[in-house]
Amino acid sequence: MGILSLFAKSKGCRLVHLPSGSFTLDRDGRVMSSTLPISFPAAHIRWIGQHVLATFHAAQNAHMPLSEILISFAALRILARELRGGAIIYLMPQSLNQPLKPALN
């Protein structure tokens, strides 16, 4: 029976619907406002925010002007804009057969 427990599903993992909305972070990574559903895990918001802010800070330290990041996955698009040390991050789900739309203005 021990070998079967290796293939058992983890109790900590669960499916999450792809979010639609945005959130803003201050320069310390604290969420200032959010339009994401409450069901979207706060840990995911923190993880995305930390990586976005780290990217903006690394670009600033390298003296590279970076004001926007666009990441396109098959089912999710993430657009992040720098805001004086903080950021506003848009999460936009996409249909798998939908063509890529231009960035928000």
Biopython code that builds the backbone (N, CA, C, O; Angstrom):
import numpy as np
from Bio.PDB.StructureBuilder import StructureBuilder

atoms = [
    (1, "MET", "N", (0.821, -1.198, 0.000)),
    (1, "MET", "CA", (0.000, 0.000, 0.000)),
    (1, "MET", "C", (0.864, 1.261, 0.000)),
    (1, "MET", "O", (0.417, 2.321, -0.438)),
    (2, "GLY", "N", (2.092, 1.147, 0.487)),
    (2, "GLY", "CA", (2.968, 2.308, 0.546)),
    (2, "GLY", "C", (3.291, 2.897, -0.813)),
    (2, "GLY", "O", (3.401, 4.116, -0.943)),
    (3, "ILE", "N", (3.447, 2.051, -1.836)),
    (3, "ILE", "CA", (3.764, 2.546, -3.170)),
    (3, "ILE", "C", (2.605, 3.335, -3.761)),
    (3, "ILE", "O", (2.833, 4.279, -4.518)),
    (4, "LEU", "N", (1.378, 2.975, -3.438)),
    (4, "LEU", "CA", (0.221, 3.704, -3.962)),
    (4, "LEU", "C", (0.110, 5.101, -3.373)),
    (4, "LEU", "O", (-0.423, 6.004, -4.018)),
    (5, "SER", "N", (0.600, 5.285, -2.170)),
    (5, "SER", "CA", (0.520, 6.611, -1.563)),
    (5, "SER", "C", (1.414, 7.616, -2.277)),
    (5, "SER", "O", (1.204, 8.821, -2.142)),
    (6, "LEU", "N", (2.402, 7.151, -3.031)),
    (6, "LEU", "CA", (3.243, 8.059, -3.812)),
    (6, "LEU", "C", (2.456, 8.758, -4.908)),
    (6, "LEU", "O", (2.783, 9.876, -5.308)),
    (7, "PHE", "N", (1.404, 8.082, -5.393)),
    (7, "PHE", "CA", (0.630, 8.619, -6.492)),
    (7, "PHE", "C", (-0.657, 9.303, -6.040)),
    (7, "PHE", "O", (-1.457, 9.739, -6.868)),
    (8, "ALA", "N", (-0.848, 9.394, -4.763)),
    (8, "ALA", "CA", (-2.048, 10.045, -4.245)),
    (8, "ALA", "C", (-1.969, 11.542, -4.509)),
    (8, "ALA", "O", (-0.882, 12.120, -4.543)),
    (9, "LYS", "N", (-3.111, 12.155, -4.692)),
    (9, "LYS", "CA", (-3.153, 13.594, -4.944)),
    (9, "LYS", "C", (-2.778, 14.357, -3.685)),
    (9, "LYS", "O", (-3.116, 13.967, -2.567)),
    (10, "SER", "N", (-2.074, 15.448, -3.899)),
    (10, "SER", "CA", (-1.710, 16.314, -2.788)),
    (10, "SER", "C", (-2.949, 17.075, -2.317)),
    (10, "SER", "O", (-3.732, 17.548, -3.140)),
    (11, "LYS", "N", (-3.128, 17.193, -1.027)),
    (11, "LYS", "CA", (-4.294, 17.897, -0.489)),
    (11, "LYS", "C", (-4.130, 19.409, -0.580)),
    (11, "LYS", "O", (-5.123, 20.135, -0.529)),
    (12, "GLY", "N", (-2.890, 19.903, -0.716)),
    (12, "GLY", "CA", (-2.641, 21.338, -0.751)),
    (12, "GLY", "C", (-2.877, 21.965, -2.109)),
    (12, "GLY", "O", (-2.987, 23.188, -2.197)),
    (13, "CYS", "N", (-2.958, 21.181, -3.172)),
    (13, "CYS", "CA", (-3.134, 21.716, -4.515)),
    (13, "CYS", "C", (-4.609, 21.730, -4.887)),
    (13, "CYS", "O", (-5.344, 20.780, -4.616)),
    (14, "ARG", "N", (-5.020, 22.809, -5.503)),
    (14, "ARG", "CA", (-6.371, 22.872, -6.027)),
    (14, "ARG", "C", (-6.376, 23.783, -7.242)),
    (14, "ARG", "O", (-5.538, 24.676, -7.364)),
    (15, "LEU", "N", (-7.314, 23.554, -8.129)),
    (15, "LEU", "CA", (-7.406, 24.356, -9.333)),
    (15, "LEU", "C", (-7.935, 25.743, -8.999)),
    (15, "LEU", "O", (-8.795, 25.906, -8.133)),
    (16, "VAL", "N", (-7.405, 26.739, -9.703)),
    (16, "VAL", "CA", (-7.831, 28.117, -9.508)),
    (16, "VAL", "C", (-8.268, 28.650, -10.865)),
    (16, "VAL", "O", (-7.564, 28.469, -11.858)),
    (17, "HIS", "N", (-9.421, 29.303, -10.916)),
    (17, "HIS", "CA", (-9.875, 29.915, -12.159)),
    (17, "HIS", "C", (-8.927, 31.051, -12.523)),
    (17, "HIS", "O", (-8.421, 31.758, -11.651)),
    (18, "LEU", "N", (-8.695, 31.215, -13.814)),
    (18, "LEU", "CA", (-7.845, 32.313, -14.252)),
    (18, "LEU", "C", (-8.535, 33.629, -13.923)),
    (18, "LEU", "O", (-9.712, 33.807, -14.236)),
    (19, "PRO", "N", (-7.817, 34.545, -13.297)),
    (19, "PRO", "CA", (-8.429, 35.779, -12.840)),
    (19, "PRO", "C", (-8.556, 36.806, -13.950)),
    (19, "PRO", "O", (-7.851, 36.755, -14.958)),
    (20, "SER", "N", (-9.461, 37.727, -13.742)),
    (20, "SER", "CA", (-9.584, 38.891, -14.602)),
    (20, "SER", "C", (-9.670, 40.091, -13.678)),
    (20, "SER", "O", (-10.585, 40.184, -12.860)),
    (21, "GLY", "N", (-8.731, 41.000, -13.803)),
    (21, "GLY", "CA", (-8.725, 42.181, -12.951)),
    (21, "GLY", "C", (-7.330, 42.756, -12.844)),
    (21, "GLY", "O", (-6.431, 42.397, -13.605)),
    (22, "SER", "N", (-7.164, 43.652, -11.890)),
    (22, "SER", "CA", (-5.867, 44.304, -11.712)),
    (22, "SER", "C", (-5.621, 44.545, -10.232)),
    (22, "SER", "O", (-6.532, 44.471, -9.407)),
    (23, "PHE", "N", (-4.359, 44.835, -9.917)),
    (23, "PHE", "CA", (-4.016, 45.248, -8.566)),
    (23, "PHE", "C", (-2.817, 46.179, -8.617)),
    (23, "PHE", "O", (-1.999, 46.103, -9.534)),
    (24, "THR", "N", (-2.717, 47.050, -7.635)),
    (24, "THR", "CA", (-1.592, 47.980, -7.561)),
    (24, "THR", "C", (-0.778, 47.674, -6.319)),
    (24, "THR", "O", (-1.304, 47.268, -5.283)),
    (25, "LEU", "N", (0.531, 47.882, -6.458)),
    (25, "LEU", "CA", (1.469, 47.654, -5.369)),
    (25, "LEU", "C", (2.236, 48.933, -5.074)),
    (25, "LEU", "O", (2.532, 49.710, -5.982)),
    (26, "ASP", "N", (2.557, 49.152, -3.804)),
    (26, "ASP", "CA", (3.465, 50.246, -3.481)),
    (26, "ASP", "C", (4.890, 49.741, -3.645)),
    (26, "ASP", "O", (5.101, 48.579, -3.992)),
    (27, "ARG", "N", (5.862, 50.598, -3.401)),
    (27, "ARG", "CA", (7.261, 50.212, -3.623)),
    (27, "ARG", "C", (7.738, 49.106, -2.695)),
    (27, "ARG", "O", (8.753, 48.469, -2.975)),
    (28, "ASP", "N", (7.027, 48.860, -1.589)),
    (28, "ASP", "CA", (7.395, 47.787, -0.666)),
    (28, "ASP", "C", (6.680, 46.474, -0.965)),
    (28, "ASP", "O", (6.867, 45.492, -0.248)),
    (29, "GLY", "N", (5.858, 46.446, -2.021)),
    (29, "GLY", "CA", (5.166, 45.224, -2.416)),
    (29, "GLY", "C", (3.824, 45.008, -1.752)),
    (29, "GLY", "O", (3.222, 43.945, -1.907)),
    (30, "ARG", "N", (3.340, 46.003, -1.008)),
    (30, "ARG", "CA", (2.022, 45.873, -0.372)),
    (30, "ARG", "C", (0.925, 46.182, -1.383)),
    (30, "ARG", "O", (1.044, 47.123, -2.167)),
    (31, "VAL", "N", (-0.130, 45.397, -1.365)),
    (31, "VAL", "CA", (-1.261, 45.614, -2.270)),
    (31, "VAL", "C", (-2.042, 46.832, -1.787)),
    (31, "VAL", "O", (-2.503, 46.875, -0.646)),
    (32, "MET", "N", (-2.184, 47.811, -2.660)),
    (32, "MET", "CA", (-2.908, 49.041, -2.315)),
    (32, "MET", "C", (-4.379, 48.967, -2.734)),
    (32, "MET", "O", (-5.263, 49.428, -2.013)),
    (33, "SER", "N", (-4.626, 48.382, -3.905)),
    (33, "SER", "CA", (-6.004, 48.201, -4.364)),
    (33, "SER", "C", (-6.047, 46.993, -5.296)),
    (33, "SER", "O", (-5.033, 46.603, -5.876)),
    (34, "SER", "N", (-7.237, 46.407, -5.430)),
    (34, "SER", "CA", (-7.370, 45.226, -6.257)),
    (34, "SER", "C", (-8.794, 45.104, -6.775)),
    (34, "SER", "O", (-9.756, 45.393, -6.065)),
    (35, "THR", "N", (-8.913, 44.670, -8.026)),
    (35, "THR", "CA", (-10.216, 44.337, -8.598)),
    (35, "THR", "C", (-10.301, 42.840, -8.883)),
    (35, "THR", "O", (-11.221, 42.392, -9.567)),
    (36, "LEU", "N", (-9.350, 42.067, -8.366)),
    (36, "LEU", "CA", (-9.362, 40.617, -8.541)),
    (36, "LEU", "C", (-10.417, 39.997, -7.629)),
    (36, "LEU", "O", (-10.729, 40.556, -6.578)),
    (37, "PRO", "N", (-10.968, 38.852, -8.019)),
    (37, "PRO", "CA", (-11.948, 38.192, -7.151)),
    (37, "PRO", "C", (-11.305, 37.744, -5.839)),
    (37, "PRO", "O", (-10.116, 37.430, -5.796)),
    (38, "ILE", "N", (-12.091, 37.720, -4.788)),
    (38, "ILE", "CA", (-11.602, 37.303, -3.470)),
    (38, "ILE", "C", (-11.149, 35.849, -3.500)),
    (38, "ILE", "O", (-10.292, 35.453, -2.711)),
    (39, "SER", "N", (-11.710, 35.058, -4.394)),
    (39, "SER", "CA", (-11.343, 33.644, -4.475)),
    (39, "SER", "C", (-9.927, 33.429, -5.009)),
    (39, "SER", "O", (-9.369, 32.345, -4.840)),
    (40, "PHE", "N", (-9.340, 34.434, -5.645)),
    (40, "PHE", "CA", (-7.973, 34.290, -6.155)),
    (40, "PHE", "C", (-7.008, 34.382, -4.976)),
    (40, "PHE", "O", (-7.060, 35.350, -4.217)),
    (41, "PRO", "N", (-6.128, 33.395, -4.809)),
    (41, "PRO", "CA", (-5.273, 33.322, -3.617)),
    (41, "PRO", "C", (-4.329, 34.529, -3.468)),
    (41, "PRO", "O", (-3.686, 34.956, -4.427)),
    (42, "ALA", "N", (-4.266, 35.052, -2.266)),
    (42, "ALA", "CA", (-3.378, 36.181, -1.965)),
    (42, "ALA", "C", (-1.923, 35.803, -2.176)),
    (42, "ALA", "O", (-1.112, 36.656, -2.534)),
    (43, "ALA", "N", (-1.577, 34.543, -1.960)),
    (43, "ALA", "CA", (-0.197, 34.103, -2.173)),
    (43, "ALA", "C", (0.202, 34.251, -3.646)),
    (43, "ALA", "O", (1.351, 34.576, -3.947)),
    (44, "HIS", "N", (-0.735, 34.016, -4.554)),
    (44, "HIS", "CA", (-0.442, 34.179, -5.976)),
    (44, "HIS", "C", (-0.217, 35.659, -6.301)),
    (44, "HIS", "O", (0.677, 36.002, -7.075)),
    (45, "ILE", "N", (-1.027, 36.522, -5.710)),
    (45, "ILE", "CA", (-0.869, 37.964, -5.920)),
    (45, "ILE", "C", (0.503, 38.408, -5.426)),
    (45, "ILE", "O", (1.201, 39.150, -6.117)),
    (46, "ARG", "N", (0.893, 37.961, -4.238)),
    (46, "ARG", "CA", (2.217, 38.323, -3.696)),
    (46, "ARG", "C", (3.340, 37.817, -4.585)),
    (46, "ARG", "O", (4.307, 38.538, -4.834)),
    (47, "TRP", "N", (3.220, 36.572, -5.070)),
    (47, "TRP", "CA", (4.264, 35.978, -5.902)),
    (47, "TRP", "C", (4.432, 36.759, -7.210)),
    (47, "TRP", "O", (5.555, 37.078, -7.602)),
    (48, "ILE", "N", (3.333, 37.062, -7.875)),
    (48, "ILE", "CA", (3.384, 37.835, -9.124)),
    (48, "ILE", "C", (3.968, 39.217, -8.841)),
    (48, "ILE", "O", (4.849, 39.681, -9.565)),
    (49, "GLY", "N", (3.481, 39.869, -7.796)),
    (49, "GLY", "CA", (3.946, 41.211, -7.457)),
    (49, "GLY", "C", (5.429, 41.263, -7.134)),
    (49, "GLY", "O", (6.121, 42.180, -7.575)),
    (50, "GLN", "N", (5.929, 40.303, -6.376)),
    (50, "GLN", "CA", (7.350, 40.271, -6.031)),
    (50, "GLN", "C", (8.218, 40.152, -7.283)),
    (50, "GLN", "O", (9.239, 40.830, -7.395)),
    (51, "HIS", "N", (7.818, 39.299, -8.218)),
    (51, "HIS", "CA", (8.609, 39.119, -9.428)),
    (51, "HIS", "C", (8.555, 40.344, -10.338)),
    (51, "HIS", "O", (9.559, 40.710, -10.950)),
    (52, "VAL", "N", (7.404, 40.967, -10.426)),
    (52, "VAL", "CA", (7.279, 42.175, -11.245)),
    (52, "VAL", "C", (8.139, 43.305, -10.650)),
    (52, "VAL", "O", (8.898, 43.951, -11.372)),
    (53, "LEU", "N", (8.020, 43.540, -9.348)),
    (53, "LEU", "CA", (8.815, 44.603, -8.720)),
    (53, "LEU", "C", (10.312, 44.314, -8.811)),
    (53, "LEU", "O", (11.106, 45.230, -9.029)),
    (54, "ALA", "N", (10.700, 43.062, -8.646)),
    (54, "ALA", "CA", (12.122, 42.694, -8.760)),
    (54, "ALA", "C", (12.638, 42.979, -10.166)),
    (54, "ALA", "O", (13.775, 43.420, -10.331)),
    (55, "THR", "N", (11.817, 42.733, -11.172)),
    (55, "THR", "CA", (12.219, 43.010, -12.555)),
    (55, "THR", "C", (12.387, 44.500, -12.783)),
    (55, "THR", "O", (13.371, 44.925, -13.388)),
    (56, "PHE", "N", (11.439, 45.303, -12.307)),
    (56, "PHE", "CA", (11.561, 46.754, -12.450)),
    (56, "PHE", "C", (12.773, 47.293, -11.696)),
    (56, "PHE", "O", (13.475, 48.167, -12.204)),
    (57, "HIS", "N", (13.031, 46.782, -10.485)),
    (57, "HIS", "CA", (14.182, 47.240, -9.699)),
    (57, "HIS", "C", (15.499, 46.842, -10.357)),
    (57, "HIS", "O", (16.453, 47.619, -10.354)),
    (58, "ALA", "N", (15.557, 45.637, -10.921)),
    (58, "ALA", "CA", (16.775, 45.193, -11.613)),
    (58, "ALA", "C", (17.048, 46.062, -12.842)),
    (58, "ALA", "O", (18.196, 46.411, -13.116)),
    (59, "ALA", "N", (16.005, 46.403, -13.568)),
    (59, "ALA", "CA", (16.177, 47.271, -14.738)),
    (59, "ALA", "C", (16.654, 48.663, -14.313)),
    (59, "ALA", "O", (17.503, 49.265, -14.971)),
    (60, "GLN", "N", (16.103, 49.160, -13.217)),
    (60, "GLN", "CA", (16.522, 50.475, -12.725)),
    (60, "GLN", "C", (17.985, 50.445, -12.286)),
    (60, "GLN", "O", (18.725, 51.386, -12.573)),
    (61, "ASN", "N", (18.418, 49.391, -11.600)),
    (61, "ASN", "CA", (19.812, 49.272, -11.167)),
    (61, "ASN", "C", (20.768, 49.138, -12.348)),
    (61, "ASN", "O", (21.930, 49.536, -12.256)),
    (62, "ALA", "N", (20.281, 48.577, -13.459)),
    (62, "ALA", "CA", (21.103, 48.428, -14.661)),
    (62, "ALA", "C", (21.017, 49.656, -15.562)),
    (62, "ALA", "O", (21.584, 49.665, -16.655)),
    (63, "HIS", "N", (20.316, 50.687, -15.112)),
    (63, "HIS", "CA", (20.130, 51.941, -15.862)),
    (63, "HIS", "C", (19.477, 51.696, -17.219)),
    (63, "HIS", "O", (19.848, 52.300, -18.225)),
    (64, "MET", "N", (18.494, 50.795, -17.221)),
    (64, "MET", "CA", (17.709, 50.507, -18.421)),
    (64, "MET", "C", (16.304, 51.059, -18.217)),
    (64, "MET", "O", (15.643, 50.709, -17.240)),
    (65, "PRO", "N", (15.844, 51.902, -19.106)),
    (65, "PRO", "CA", (14.488, 52.439, -18.948)),
    (65, "PRO", "C", (13.438, 51.362, -19.249)),
    (65, "PRO", "O", (13.246, 50.981, -20.403)),
    (66, "LEU", "N", (12.772, 50.884, -18.217)),
    (66, "LEU", "CA", (11.730, 49.872, -18.364)),
    (66, "LEU", "C", (10.488, 50.382, -17.653)),
    (66, "LEU", "O", (10.494, 50.580, -16.438)),
    (67, "SER", "N", (9.434, 50.591, -18.410)),
    (67, "SER", "CA", (8.215, 51.109, -17.802)),
    (67, "SER", "C", (7.051, 50.138, -17.914)),
    (67, "SER", "O", (6.022, 50.327, -17.266)),
    (68, "GLU", "N", (7.206, 49.083, -18.742)),
    (68, "GLU", "CA", (6.101, 48.164, -18.953)),
    (68, "GLU", "C", (6.629, 46.765, -19.242)),
    (68, "GLU", "O", (7.642, 46.603, -19.923)),
    (69, "ILE", "N", (5.936, 45.760, -18.719)),
    (69, "ILE", "CA", (6.254, 44.360, -18.973)),
    (69, "ILE", "C", (4.979, 43.703, -19.488)),
    (69, "ILE", "O", (3.905, 43.892, -18.918)),
    (70, "LEU", "N", (5.098, 42.942, -20.553)),
    (70, "LEU", "CA", (3.969, 42.195, -21.095)),
    (70, "LEU", "C", (4.375, 40.734, -21.198)),
    (70, "LEU", "O", (5.336, 40.395, -21.888)),
    (71, "ILE", "N", (3.638, 39.872, -20.507)),
    (71, "ILE", "CA", (3.897, 38.434, -20.524)),
    (71, "ILE", "C", (2.652, 37.764, -21.080)),
    (71, "ILE", "O", (1.556, 37.934, -20.546)),
    (72, "SER", "N", (2.822, 37.006, -22.148)),
    (72, "SER", "CA", (1.687, 36.327, -22.782)),
    (72, "SER", "C", (1.854, 34.822, -22.676)),
    (72, "SER", "O", (2.807, 34.250, -23.205)),
    (73, "PHE", "N", (0.924, 34.194, -21.991)),
    (73, "PHE", "CA", (0.837, 32.747, -21.934)),
    (73, "PHE", "C", (-0.299, 32.327, -22.858)),
    (73, "PHE", "O", (-1.018, 33.180, -23.379)),
    (74, "ALA", "N", (-0.466, 31.040, -23.066)),
    (74, "ALA", "CA", (-1.540, 30.566, -23.936)),
    (74, "ALA", "C", (-2.913, 30.977, -23.406)),
    (74, "ALA", "O", (-3.803, 31.299, -24.193)),
    (75, "ALA", "N", (-3.097, 30.971, -22.090)),
    (75, "ALA", "CA", (-4.412, 31.243, -21.522)),
    (75, "ALA", "C", (-4.459, 32.498, -20.647)),
    (75, "ALA", "O", (-5.537, 32.885, -20.193)),
    (76, "LEU", "N", (-3.320, 33.138, -20.401)),
    (76, "LEU", "CA", (-3.295, 34.303, -19.510)),
    (76, "LEU", "C", (-2.298, 35.322, -20.014)),
    (76, "LEU", "O", (-1.213, 34.978, -20.484)),
    (77, "ARG", "N", (-2.680, 36.572, -19.911)),
    (77, "ARG", "CA", (-1.803, 37.680, -20.285)),
    (77, "ARG", "C", (-1.619, 38.562, -19.063)),
    (77, "ARG", "O", (-2.591, 38.916, -18.394)),
    (78, "ILE", "N", (-0.369, 38.919, -18.768)),
    (78, "ILE", "CA", (-0.052, 39.785, -17.632)),
    (78, "ILE", "C", (0.613, 41.038, -18.166)),
    (78, "ILE", "O", (1.624, 40.962, -18.865)),
    (79, "LEU", "N", (0.050, 42.186, -17.840)),
    (79, "LEU", "CA", (0.612, 43.474, -18.220)),
    (79, "LEU", "C", (0.932, 44.228, -16.942)),
    (79, "LEU", "O", (0.055, 44.419, -16.099)),
    (80, "ALA", "N", (2.171, 44.658, -16.787)),
    (80, "ALA", "CA", (2.588, 45.385, -15.588)),
    (80, "ALA", "C", (3.196, 46.715, -16.012)),
    (80, "ALA", "O", (3.999, 46.773, -16.943)),
    (81, "ARG", "N", (2.809, 47.774, -15.327)),
    (81, "ARG", "CA", (3.363, 49.109, -15.576)),
    (81, "ARG", "C", (3.957, 49.655, -14.290)),
    (81, "ARG", "O", (3.377, 49.535, -13.212)),
    (82, "GLU", "N", (5.122, 50.255, -14.432)),
    (82, "GLU", "CA", (5.850, 50.817, -13.291)),
    (82, "GLU", "C", (5.182, 52.113, -12.847)),
    (82, "GLU", "O", (4.797, 52.938, -13.676)),
    (83, "LEU", "N", (5.048, 52.286, -11.534)),
    (83, "LEU", "CA", (4.433, 53.490, -10.962)),
    (83, "LEU", "C", (5.305, 54.035, -9.835)),
    (83, "LEU", "O", (5.026, 53.777, -8.664)),
    (84, "ARG", "N", (6.337, 54.769, -10.161)),
    (84, "ARG", "CA", (7.210, 55.411, -9.156)),
    (84, "ARG", "C", (7.672, 54.441, -8.071)),
    (84, "ARG", "O", (7.547, 54.725, -6.880)),
    (85, "GLY", "N", (8.197, 53.316, -8.483)),
    (85, "GLY", "CA", (8.679, 52.317, -7.538)),
    (85, "GLY", "C", (7.687, 51.204, -7.275)),
    (85, "GLY", "O", (8.076, 50.105, -6.881)),
    (86, "GLY", "N", (6.431, 51.470, -7.484)),
    (86, "GLY", "CA", (5.398, 50.448, -7.344)),
    (86, "GLY", "C", (4.996, 49.955, -8.721)),
    (86, "GLY", "O", (5.745, 50.113, -9.684)),
    (87, "ALA", "N", (3.820, 49.359, -8.817)),
    (87, "ALA", "CA", (3.365, 48.850, -10.113)),
    (87, "ALA", "C", (1.857, 48.667, -10.111)),
    (87, "ALA", "O", (1.232, 48.485, -9.067)),
    (88, "ILE", "N", (1.294, 48.719, -11.303)),
    (88, "ILE", "CA", (-0.080, 48.282, -11.518)),
    (88, "ILE", "C", (0.006, 47.076, -12.434)),
    (88, "ILE", "O", (0.696, 47.110, -13.453)),
    (89, "ILE", "N", (-0.694, 46.011, -12.072)),
    (89, "ILE", "CA", (-0.589, 44.737, -12.775)),
    (89, "ILE", "C", (-1.977, 44.304, -13.209)),
    (89, "ILE", "O", (-2.893, 44.196, -12.394)),
    (90, "TYR", "N", (-2.122, 44.057, -14.505)),
    (90, "TYR", "CA", (-3.383, 43.591, -15.086)),
    (90, "TYR", "C", (-3.265, 42.101, -15.386)),
    (90, "TYR", "O", (-2.279, 41.670, -15.983)),
    (91, "LEU", "N", (-4.246, 41.318, -14.985)),
    (91, "LEU", "CA", (-4.322, 39.895, -15.300)),
    (91, "LEU", "C", (-5.521, 39.695, -16.219)),
    (91, "LEU", "O", (-6.655, 40.005, -15.852)),
    (92, "MET", "N", (-5.259, 39.172, -17.424)),
    (92, "MET", "CA", (-6.315, 39.056, -18.426)),
    (92, "MET", "C", (-6.340, 37.652, -19.004)),
    (92, "MET", "O", (-5.414, 37.274, -19.722)),
    (93, "PRO", "N", (-7.375, 36.865, -18.715)),
    (93, "PRO", "CA", (-7.462, 35.530, -19.315)),
    (93, "PRO", "C", (-7.734, 35.640, -20.809)),
    (93, "PRO", "O", (-8.368, 36.590, -21.268)),
    (94, "GLN", "N", (-7.245, 34.656, -21.562)),
    (94, "GLN", "CA", (-7.436, 34.635, -23.004)),
    (94, "GLN", "C", (-8.029, 33.300, -23.408)),
    (94, "GLN", "O", (-7.771, 32.275, -22.778)),
    (95, "SER", "N", (-8.808, 33.323, -24.444)),
    (95, "SER", "CA", (-9.291, 32.085, -25.041)),
    (95, "SER", "C", (-8.141, 31.473, -25.829)),
    (95, "SER", "O", (-7.322, 32.203, -26.388)),
    (96, "LEU", "N", (-8.067, 30.157, -25.883)),
    (96, "LEU", "CA", (-6.961, 29.515, -26.590)),
    (96, "LEU", "C", (-6.980, 29.781, -28.088)),
    (96, "LEU", "O", (-5.928, 29.727, -28.726)),
    (97, "ASN", "N", (-8.146, 30.068, -28.673)),
    (97, "ASN", "CA", (-8.205, 30.328, -30.110)),
    (97, "ASN", "C", (-8.360, 31.811, -30.436)),
    (97, "ASN", "O", (-8.633, 32.166, -31.583)),
    (98, "GLN", "N", (-8.191, 32.666, -29.454)),
    (98, "GLN", "CA", (-8.333, 34.109, -29.621)),
    (98, "GLN", "C", (-6.996, 34.703, -30.057)),
    (98, "GLN", "O", (-5.969, 34.378, -29.462)),
    (99, "PRO", "N", (-6.976, 35.570, -31.085)),
    (99, "PRO", "CA", (-5.717, 36.198, -31.481)),
    (99, "PRO", "C", (-5.235, 37.174, -30.403)),
    (99, "PRO", "O", (-6.038, 37.697, -29.630)),
    (100, "LEU", "N", (-3.934, 37.414, -30.357)),
    (100, "LEU", "CA", (-3.338, 38.325, -29.381)),
    (100, "LEU", "C", (-3.778, 39.746, -29.681)),
    (100, "LEU", "O", (-3.651, 40.210, -30.814)),
    (101, "LYS", "N", (-4.297, 40.440, -28.674)),
    (101, "LYS", "CA", (-4.757, 41.816, -28.841)),
    (101, "LYS", "C", (-3.619, 42.779, -28.518)),
    (101, "LYS", "O", (-2.700, 42.410, -27.787)),
    (102, "PRO", "N", (-3.657, 44.001, -29.042)),
    (102, "PRO", "CA", (-2.609, 44.969, -28.692)),
    (102, "PRO", "C", (-2.680, 45.360, -27.223)),
    (102, "PRO", "O", (-3.717, 45.196, -26.580)),
    (103, "ALA", "N", (-1.583, 45.872, -26.698)),
    (103, "ALA", "CA", (-1.499, 46.267, -25.301)),
    (103, "ALA", "C", (-2.492, 47.371, -24.975)),
    (103, "ALA", "O", (-2.875, 48.149, -25.848)),
    (104, "LEU", "N", (-2.908, 47.436, -23.715)),
    (104, "LEU", "CA", (-3.813, 48.490, -23.253)),
    (104, "LEU", "C", (-3.102, 49.832, -23.294)),
    (104, "LEU", "O", (-1.899, 49.907, -23.043)),
    (105, "ASN", "N", (-3.825, 50.875, -23.603)),
    (105, "ASN", "CA", (-3.238, 52.224, -23.614)),
    (105, "ASN", "C", (-3.714, 53.039, -22.464)),
    (105, "ASN", "O", (-3.319, 54.197, -22.322)),
]
sb = StructureBuilder()
sb.init_structure("model")
sb.init_model(0)
sb.init_chain("A")
sb.init_seg("    ")
for serial, (resi, resn, name, xyz) in enumerate(atoms, 1):
    if name == "N":
        sb.init_residue(resn, " ", resi, " ")
    sb.init_atom(name, np.array(xyz, "f"), 0.0, 1.0, " ", f" {name:<3s}", serial, name[0])
structure = sb.get_structure()
